[in-house]
Amino acid sequence: MKIPFVNLHPQYNECKKDIDSAIKNIIKNSDFITGPTVEKFEKAICDYTGAEACASIGSGTNALVCALRAVGVDECDTVWTVGHTFVSTTEAIVNVGARPVFIDIDEYYHMDLEQIKDFNPDCPPAAILFVDLYGQTPDIDKLKRFAKKYKIKLIEDAAQSFGSEYKGKKVGSLVDLTCFSFNPVKNLGAMGDAGAVTGNKILIDKVRMYRDHGRKTKFEYDTVGYNARIDNLQAVVIQEKLKKLDKWTKEKRKICQRYTKKLNGIVKTPKEAPWSYHTYYVYVIETPKGTRDKLQKFLKGKGISTNIHYKFPTHTTKAFKEYNWWPLPRTEYVCKNILSLPCYHTLTKQQQDYIIKNIKDFYAN
Ligand SMILES: *Cc1c(COP(=O)(O)O)cnc(C)c1O
């Protein structure tokens, strides 16, 4: 049996008619960037997430950049973040001229606020850029209490958590600004790069300025911005898929919870936080120390493709090593021992059982 790590074909097949006709319309009207198509998309994102305002962006990475600029982060500022994430999180901070400060993670792979050693309350960070890693949020109320006390802006890297909930409330209006990615493999995937920022209207108007060359109106350039607009083709594709998202998420959650039931005790299975509706962007297990690479190779031999999210913590990579201020033992341990299993709404019971059986076999010998 051959089981790919991701399989995007069923998503397209389930919305083929609507996607094809939406794309044809865009081409027929030569309606490629800006205008009513974008506004309609942004309204759809607001309706789904409950956010007051939304600025569509050309990628999740640029969503982070525009959000950091919109809350006023610039040179000389520090931004707290995590090293256990996709590189974009840190890249965005450095690209706006600020310095990332890495904080270790907790049992849910989230920034661990208990870990803040040597924090000098006289010079708090300008912002905290936290990550909803794998599809669930950290304890937002706890973060908010801390941020309010020290007047720190909160930005949520929600690239992996579109559709997730915190205490029954959708991700999108929980903190100052929320950044989404609609990269094809994310919970809600475009057919290319796309992203969005949600939040209150005042901040989102600033994000809109940054995404469009820093202009307020057509000829008024008020600040130095970027070209970070969404493609209308992507905007319509995402809207068609959005109609199916809740169904896909429900089916995916069932598969993940079944994995957990069957694999618990053999490997460390992901823990759903009590405040979370977890959307499982990826299903990640923690293998017994020192066995990850052998297990991955073994599964590959059985036709099962797996992945690692992520293999190297950002602070240890060549590009960001100057920000490697101190060791992050849990981050570094986790990156050596995690493995992501195939997980999508069309993974069959038979395929899942085959994966489970092989993991059991590997640890039985
Ligand atoms: C995917 C991802 C991004 C970047 O999104 P792109 O749309 O690919 O630019 C940022 N942060 C995290 C945590 C991600 O998983």
PDBQT file of the ligand as one rigid body, heavy atoms in Angstrom, charges set to zero:
ROOT
HETATM    1  C1  LIG A 401       2.600  28.129   6.589  1.00  0.00    +0.000 C 
HETATM    2  C2  LIG A 401       3.020  28.969   7.715  1.00  0.00    +0.000 A 
HETATM    3  C3  LIG A 401       3.375  30.314   7.542  1.00  0.00    +0.000 A 
HETATM    4  C4  LIG A 401       3.548  30.968   6.215  1.00  0.00    +0.000 C 
HETATM    5  O1  LIG A 401       2.495  30.965   5.353  1.00  0.00    +0.000 OA
HETATM    6  P1  LIG A 401       2.716  31.138   3.775  1.00  0.00    +0.000 P 
HETATM    7  O2  LIG A 401       1.325  31.391   3.286  1.00  0.00    +0.000 OA
HETATM    8  O3  LIG A 401       3.311  29.893   3.256  1.00  0.00    +0.000 OA
HETATM    9  O4  LIG A 401       3.597  32.330   3.558  1.00  0.00    +0.000 OA
HETATM   10  C5  LIG A 401       3.667  31.064   8.676  1.00  0.00    +0.000 A 
HETATM   11  N1  LIG A 401       3.637  30.520   9.905  1.00  0.00    +0.000 NA
HETATM   12  C6  LIG A 401       3.319  29.230  10.108  1.00  0.00    +0.000 A 
HETATM   13  C7  LIG A 401       3.290  28.701  11.501  1.00  0.00    +0.000 C 
HETATM   14  C8  LIG A 401       3.021  28.410   9.022  1.00  0.00    +0.000 A 
HETATM   15  O5  LIG A 401       2.722  27.130   9.249  1.00  0.00    +0.000 OA
ENDROOT
TORSDOF 0
